[in-house]
Structures are given as structure tokens and as C-alpha cells.
Amino acid sequence: MSYIKPIKMIKYSFVITTYNRLKDLKKTLKSLENILNRKDVELLICNDASSDGTKEFLNQYYSNSTLIHNKKSKSLIHNRNVLNNKVKGEYIISLDDDANFLSENVLEEIDKCFVENPKSGVQNLRIFWGKENPIKVTSTDNYELNKGFVGCGHVWRKTAWNSILNYPAWFVFYGEEEFASFQLFKKGWQVLYNPKVLVHHRVDIKSRKKQKDYRVRLRRSLRSGWYLYFLFYPINKIPKLFVYTLWVQIKKKTFKGDIKATIAITQALFDLVYNIPKLIRNANRLTPKEFKEYKKLPDTKLYWKPKKTV
């Protein structure tokens, strides 16, 4: 009787969406070489209509992976929905095209965290932001509940992803993680900070204000925050929070002569008004009790910095 070797099932699905950052993408994929060679790992990449040779590069060197080439740009959030819905794995590992792992035993640490915490729907990984590697990569932090997670480095439990609505593609950029976090909370899932896995997001945050898309980023960031208020917060909490956040922006930017920011604030207000019907239609508000419990959760850990040692 012949023995048929069982096919190893896909357990880990890496998803990356990219747009005109071929140099960064090459570095990210190079860093994943050993991991991607595993039989229980798959790679899915969405190329959002890049014009820098990304399509040709991927077709030549990553033809065995799942590749999606958009003819026209469809936005980051739309692409993440497509990728997450195509995966075969039990865990969906989301990385930006300019991010890579610095820690060892990444997959084992991800698996351990989910096994030990069955209510965890998403892992918010430890992330270092900066062009250069941090001097120190280890951390003594423990797992910790978070309000949300960061787009450039997180891991979904596929069953949790399947239990909620897709990311809101109409947000275009920013806010999708918070949108999902509110839904996870409503469904009884947890977002857990996992410091055992360190991601290096190769971005200089301070330089972003000088970049051409500063106004666009600020506009989308502001409006997504306001969208979330109107979608998930109890109605009686919205006016005070909305006015407060608007005032802070005006005080810190408009009153200091930041014309680009002032334009972005105005545009974000128009976006909010324009989408009020959609916000009303898609509202899924926390009850007063749920809101109280949600506010007790620790804030999302966005940045990690090595502690200074004497």
C-alpha cells in the first residue's frame, strides 16, 4: 500500500498592498525570503496601478504568489478588503510595503499569542518608526489589551475578520483599523498588543509635514476620526468631542498660519457633511455601557521606542 504524503495546509497569509514604491517593496520582500519559503505560508500582493515597474518585477520574480494588478487605483482600504477576503490561511499578516520584521521566530510568536489568547481577534504588533534600525530590538513588555491596531503591522485571526463587516472603502485612507476595532469590540473580540514581534516601519514621521501629500493626509485623517464618532459613539457624546477636536486643529494649525492645514480642515468638514446620510445608514453605536467599557481600554500603541539604559 503506497503512502501519500499529506499536503501541508496554509496557516500564515502575508498581505501587502503597494503603489509606486518598488525600491521599498523589494527590500520588504527580500527580508521575508526565508519565511516565504515555508510550505505553510502564502503571499498575496495588490499592486494599485503602479507605474514604476512594480508589475513587471512581481510577474517576473513572484509569479507563484497571488498577484493582483489594478489598472486604476482603487485605494488602500479597498485593496486590503480584497486581499483579506482572498487568503487561505488561519492568520492574516498585514505589512506595509515599507516595513519589515526585526525580531526572530515571528510566526511562532504570532501563533503562540493567538493560542494563549483565544478571544484575540487582532494582534497589534510592536512597531518602530524611523529610517534607520533601532539600536535595541528587545522588549520586556507583556501582552496588553488595546483599543485598536496599526495598519503597517498587524495580524488578523481569519475567523475574526469573517465575523465583521469589511473595512469601509469609502474612507479611502485612514480610519479603517479603528472602524474594525469598534466592530470587533461589539462582537466580543479583543485587540491584543504583541510586543514579541517587532516591525520596522521605514518612515520618517517628522518629514511627512514637508511632503506634497501633507494636506491630503491631514484631510483624510481628520474626517475619518469624525466619521468614527458619528458611526460608533453614543449620540450624546458626539457634539462635545467633535467641537473639541475641531477647535484643537484650528488652534494648533489655523491660528499659527498653517494654510495647507486650514484648507485640509475645511475640506474634511465638507466631507463630513456630504457623507452624513451614509454615516446615519451605517451607524452601529456603542451602548452607554459598552462605551464606558471601551473607554477603559488602553490606547492603541502606535510607536515603540527603546528605553534608555544607563
N, C-alpha and C positions, 0 to 999 in steps of 0.2 A: 504494500500500500504506500503510495507516494505521499510525501509531506508537502503541503502547500504553506509556504511562509506567509503569515498574516500581514496584511498591509497596515502600516502604522498610520493611525488617523492624525489629521492636522489638529493641533492643540493651540498653537500660537499663530495669530494672524497679524502681520505688520501692515499698517495702512499709512500711506504718505500721499499728500496732495501737493503739487508743485506748480510754480508758474515763473518762468524766466529766471531760474536760479540754478542753472546747470552745474556751475562750479561748486556750489554748496551741496547740491544733491549728490554729486559724485563723491564728495567727502563723507557724507552721511552713509551712503550705500557701501562705500569701502569699509567703514567702521563696523558694518553689520555682516561682513563676509562670512565669518565663522558661524554666526548664529543662523544665517540664511541657508547654510549647507545642511542643516539638520532636517531629518525626514518629517518631523512633526511641526515644521514651520512653513508658512506661506507668506508671500509678499504681494501686496496689491498697491499699485501706484496710479493716481489720477493726474494726468498732465493737462492742466487747464489752459489749453491753447497757447502753449509757449511758442516763442518764435526764435529761440536761441540754440536750436539743435537738440533740445531735450527729447523730442520724439524719436529722432534718428538714433540717438545714443541708447535709449531704452530698448528700442526694437532690435538693436544690434547685440547688446550685452545682457538684457534681461527679458528675452523673449519667452523664457519658461515661467515668468511671473505673470500675474494678471495685470494687464496694462489697459488703461482707459485714456484715450486721447480725445479731448473735447475740440471740436472745430471752432467753437466760440466759447469764450469764458463764461462759466456758469456759477462762479462764486465758491469760496472756500466751504461754506456751510453746506451748500448743495452737494459738493463733491464728497464731503465727509459722510453724508447720508448714503450716497451711492456705494461708497467703499464699505461702510459698516454693514450694509444690507447684503453685500456680496460675500463676506467672509465665510469660511468653513470652520474656523477654529472656535475653541471654547472661550479664548481670551482675545480681545482686540487691542493691540498695542499701537497707539497713535503717536507718531513722531512728526515734527515739522521737518521740512527738507533741509533746514539748517540746524539740526540738533543730533546729538549722538550720546551714547552711554559712556560713562566713565567708570562705573562700578563693575565688579565681577559677578558671575553667576546670576545674570539678570533674569533669565527665565525661571530659574529655580526660586529666586526670591519673590517673583510675581506669583508663582504657583503657591508657595508657602503662605503668603499673605491672604490669598483667597480661601485656601483650605482652612486656615485658622480663624477666618472671619467670614462665615457663610452668608451674613447679611450685607456684606460689602458688595455693592454693585459696580463701583468705580474706584480705582486706586489713583490718587493724586501723587505723582512721583516727586522726589526731591529735585529741584531744578536750580542750576547755577546759570545766571545770565552774564555774558561777557564774551569778548572776542578771544581772550586767552584762557587756558585751563586754570582752574583754581589751584593754589599751592597744596591745599589739603582736600582730600575727597571723602574721607571717612566722617561718620556722624554717629553720635551716641543717642540720637533721638529715637523715640519709640513710635509705633503706630499711633495715629491720632485721628479722631473724627474731624472732618472739615465740612464747611458749608458747601464748598464746591471744588472744582478741579481746574487745571490749566491745560489749554489746548495743545501746547507744544510737547507735552509729555504726560500721558495718562494711559490707563488700561481699563477697558470695559470688560465686565463679565457678560458674555453674549446673551444670557438669559435675562439680564437686567436691561440691556439695550432693547431686546424684543418686547419688553413689558411696558415700554413707554412710547410716546409719540416721537417721531423723528425730530431732529434739530429744525428750528424754524428758518427755512431757506430765505425767507423774506427779510430776515435780519441782515443778510448779505455777509457781514463780517462783524465779529464781537458779539458776546452775549449768549452764544449757543450753549456753552458749558453751564452757565447759571440757569438757563432755561431747563436743561436736562436735570440739573441738580434739584430744582424745585419739584419736578415730576417724580424723581427718584424718592425724595422725601415723602411725597404724598403716597407713594406705593410701598413705603416701609423699607426701602433700600438705604444703605449708608454709603457715604463717600469717605474713604479712608486715606489718610496721608501715609505713604510708604517711603520712609527715609532710607531704606536699604538699597533702593535703586536710584542712582544719581544720573540725571540728564544734563548735558551741557548744551544750553541754547546759545548758539554763537551769534549773539546780537548785542550791540552797544546801545543800551536804552537811552543814554543821555544824548546820543546823536540823532535820535528819531525826530526831535523837535525841529532839526535843521533840514530834514528830508522833505522832498516835494509832496509826499502824501500826508504830511502832518495834519493839515486841515481835514482831509478826508477821514483819517483815523480818529481824530477827536470827535468829528460829527457822528460817526458810527458808534463810537464808544458811549457818548452821551445818550444818544437816542435808544440804544439797546438797554441801558440802565433804566431809562424811563419806561420803555416797553415792559420791562420785567415788573416794575411797580404796578402798572395797570393790569398785568396779566395774573399776578400771583398774590399781591398784598391785599389785606382786608381794606375795603374802600375807605374806612375812616382814617387809615394810616397814610394814604396816598398824598393828600394835599400838602401836609407839612413837610414830608420828605421831598416831594417834587420842588416846592418853593425853596427849600433849604439848599438842595443840590444846584439849582439854577442860580441862586444868589452866590454860592461859593465860586462858581465858574465866572460869573460877572465880576466879582470882587478880585479874584486872583488873575484874571486874564483881561477882561474888557477895561477895567479901571487902570490897568498897567500898560495899556496901549497895544495889546496883542491883537492886531487887526484880523489876522488869519483865524485866531481862536474865536473872535467875536462873530465872524462870518459862520464858522462851524456851529456855534451855539444857536444862531438864528436858524440855520438850515435844519438842525436837529429838532428845533421847536416845530418847524413846518412839517417835518417828517412825522412827528408825534401826532399832530392834528390830522394829517392826511390818513394815518393808519388807525384812528380811533375806532371806526367800525370793525376793523379786523381784530383789534385788541378786545373789544367787547365780545365778539363772536368766539374768541379763543380763550377767554378768561378761565382760569382754574385756580381760584383763590384759596389761600390757606384759611382755615377757620381760626378764630381768635386763639384757641388752644394750640393749634398747630403752629401758628405764628410765634407764640410765646416759646414753644419748644425749639423752633428753628433758630430763633434769636440767641438761644443759649449755646448753640454750636460754635466752636472756634472758627475764626475767619479762615478763608482759604489761604494756604501757604503758597504765595506766588514766587517768592525769591528765597534762595538759600545762600548764606554767606558763611564761610568758615569762621569759627570762633577764634579770636586772637589768643595765642598762648604766650606766656611769659618765658 
